[in-house]
């Protein structure tokens, strides 16, 4: 009898724990965020992350995430520093959404990386360009190694200003992994798609798995269920779809590379990523340059041995 009562008591405790740990922070919850999903096999199988983490974890490498909604005040254990460049304190300190998700994904790839939250995204695109420029200058002054950006493409009227800032960063040894940004010096990723946007002025550099299991948008999942779990060719309608995660995933891999050798140029890291990438069959079509994290790191290790 005592054993049964003890078991019931344990079940009750477990139920209470599950409720308080999984309940949404607000009644109109619109997403579910996980902390440790990207290390599962569905992600690792394309980029060999676990193999790479046996060789490097991004230790000592500083990565700045240009974004918003970091929830900085309640997630300081995740960040090594940061700054708001927009004047929107809520977007930096209080709201914990997109920027936080990007940081979580980055940490999954390179668990020992140092993350800096750079709040520079703004609804006013001209103000945003100014904030991004200031964030990049801050990254240079604070000796960051890598910068990520995961949002819509920059407008033509802001490109000259942002291009100048990015090129300055690259001249100072910073590697950028911005999505939707076709500046030649940037490492431009695309998902595992049959073709990438025609709007780019050049070919993409590498392909990165475009699903992020750290995050589930509930409205997207509801639409998926309503469609009978059949969304046809509408890739973006699948649950866990995420263009955004391509940048921090790529940045995490570059961080592991930089742990092995932090003396190369941005062009060198790009070249190595392309040369060590794999051609794979995916969903009935061929993807040409899928990033191989362990392949890139082993390339650098052999390069170091030759130099010695």
Protein Blocks (a to p, Z undefined) as FASTA:
>chain_A
ZZmmmmmmmmmmmmmmmmmmmpcfbfkbcbdcdfklmmpmklmmmnommmmmmmoghioi
acddddehkllmmmmmmpgbdcdfklpaklmmmmcckkmmmmmmmmmmmmmbccddddfb
dfblmlmmmmmmmmmmmmmmnopabdcdddddddfklmmmmmmmmmmmmmnopacddehi
abfklccdddddfbdcfkbcbdcfbdcdfbdfkbccfklmmmmmmnoopghjalklpghi
afklmmmmmmmmmmmmmmmomcbcfklmmmmmmmmpccddeehiacfblccfklmmmmmm
mmmmmmZZ
